[in-house]
Amino acid sequence: MTEKSTKVVAGYYNLSESEKLEVIAEIQKERGYSEQTRTFTRDDFNERTKRVTGPSSMSTCPCCKK
């Protein structure tokens, strides 16, 4: 597993059961999209992430705390 994948899995393990279900649903939804829709969805999700997590200069990840 890559370092990036390991960080994502570590963050996933820190979620509550309901949050894990939300993540799984989002991944399953994304897997059914065309590549063009994925690009639009990825850009939209990146914007939502910025609003939730704040500036990218944060010293720790809000999900896995590293």
Steps between C-alpha positions, in 0.01 A plus 500: 500500500629847417562763766202701375272195515623418849412852617151474351438163668631634832259793473217262414567295814464819708144559375180405678292222348256748345788701350649181356166425332498852350852447361409160354187645337701786347761259361234269355324798342828625348582157357181514291583836336648556156850652491359840402257495792779382734710804408211737573416317823866495610529877443176561693612272782837676522318831545276352772808357670669840509195650671500223763872460569617857449823611333735236366780636720358313799773315683284193573240305309154554652415138424798297621663771717843448341 
